[in-house]
Amino acid sequence: MSGDHDEGYRGPATLVLGGETVDVEVLLDARHEPFDGRLHWSGRVAAHPRLTALLGSRGGTAEVRTPGHAAVGTLSEPDVWDRFRITGTGRPPFALDGPPPPETD
């Protein structure tokens, strides 16, 4: 992802909802929100027939697993292309870049 304060992940993920797992593709982003002092992450889950069958036209809560990371997020209802938006706060389900290196003269 781009930007001075954005971090992200694009790739394979596993969603765990109601004891079922669904392998999906995701595009996720994280941003520190200065108004509440928390890290917020969000993104899109690519359309997947099994996910649509499990959730129908409603959203839900799911654990998002990416290689080496996991977090719980909230899925919205699907858009017209059967993609789901997912949001969460706290540590995201992907690696964060470290702090920027100190500036040198």
C-alpha positions as CSV (number, residue, x, y, z in Angstrom):
1,M,0.0,0.0,0.0
2,S,1.2,3.5,-0.3
3,G,1.3,6.7,1.8
4,D,3.3,7.9,4.7
5,H,1.2,6.2,7.4
6,D,-0.4,3.3,5.5
7,E,0.6,-0.3,5.8
8,G,-1.1,-3.2,4.0
9,Y,-1.4,-6.7,2.7
10,R,-2.6,-8.2,-0.5
11,G,-2.8,-11.9,-0.9
12,P,-4.2,-15.2,0.4
13,A,-6.0,-15.4,3.7
14,T,-8.2,-17.8,5.5
15,L,-11.5,-16.7,7.1
16,V,-12.8,-18.7,10.1
17,L,-16.5,-18.1,10.8
18,G,-18.8,-20.4,12.7
19,G,-16.2,-23.1,12.9
20,E,-15.8,-23.2,9.1
21,T,-12.8,-22.0,7.1
22,V,-12.8,-20.4,3.7
23,D,-9.6,-19.6,1.7
24,V,-10.0,-16.2,0.1
25,E,-8.0,-13.4,-1.4
26,V,-7.9,-10.1,0.5
27,L,-6.7,-6.5,0.2
28,L,-6.1,-5.0,3.6
29,D,-4.8,-1.7,4.9
30,A,-4.0,-0.3,8.4
31,R,-3.9,3.2,9.7
32,H,-3.4,4.9,13.0
33,E,-6.4,7.0,13.9
34,P,-5.3,10.1,15.9
35,F,-8.8,10.9,17.1
36,D,-9.1,7.7,19.2
37,G,-5.4,6.7,19.3
38,R,-6.0,3.2,17.9
39,L,-4.9,1.3,14.9
40,H,-7.7,0.6,12.5
41,W,-7.5,-2.0,9.7
42,S,-9.9,-2.6,6.9
43,G,-10.2,-4.0,3.4
44,R,-12.0,-6.1,0.9
45,V,-12.5,-9.9,0.7
46,A,-12.7,-11.1,-2.9
47,A,-16.0,-12.8,-3.9
48,H,-16.1,-16.5,-3.0
49,P,-19.1,-18.7,-3.4
50,R,-18.6,-20.5,-0.1
51,L,-18.4,-17.2,1.8
52,T,-21.6,-16.0,0.1
53,A,-23.3,-19.3,1.0
54,L,-22.3,-19.0,4.7
55,L,-23.2,-15.3,5.1
56,G,-25.9,-14.7,2.5
57,S,-26.7,-11.0,2.4
58,R,-25.7,-10.3,5.9
59,G,-22.3,-9.6,7.5
60,G,-20.7,-11.3,10.5
61,T,-17.6,-11.7,12.6
62,A,-14.6,-13.7,11.3
63,E,-11.0,-14.5,12.3
64,V,-8.7,-13.5,9.4
65,R,-5.5,-15.5,9.1
66,T,-2.6,-14.6,6.8
67,P,0.8,-16.2,6.9
68,G,2.0,-15.8,10.5
69,H,-0.8,-13.4,11.6
70,A,-4.4,-13.5,12.7
71,A,-7.1,-11.0,14.0
72,V,-10.8,-10.9,14.4
73,G,-12.8,-8.5,12.2
74,T,-16.3,-7.6,11.2
75,L,-17.6,-8.4,7.7
76,S,-20.2,-6.1,6.2
77,E,-23.0,-7.3,3.9
78,P,-21.7,-8.1,0.4
79,D,-21.5,-5.5,-2.3
80,V,-23.1,-6.0,-5.8
81,W,-20.0,-8.0,-6.8
82,D,-20.4,-10.3,-3.7
83,R,-17.2,-8.9,-2.1
84,F,-17.3,-8.3,1.6
85,R,-15.7,-5.4,3.4
86,I,-13.9,-6.3,6.6
87,T,-12.9,-3.9,9.5
88,G,-11.1,-4.3,12.8
89,T,-9.1,-2.4,15.4
90,G,-5.9,-3.3,17.1
91,R,-3.1,-5.5,15.7
92,P,-4.1,-6.4,12.1
93,P,-3.9,-9.8,10.5
94,F,-0.7,-9.0,8.7
95,A,2.9,-7.8,9.5
96,L,3.4,-4.2,10.2
97,D,6.5,-2.3,9.0
98,G,8.8,-1.3,11.8
99,P,9.1,2.4,12.8
100,P,10.9,4.5,10.3
101,P,14.7,4.8,10.8
102,P,16.0,7.9,12.5
103,E,16.9,10.7,10.3
104,T,20.6,11.4,9.8
105,D,22.3,14.6,8.8
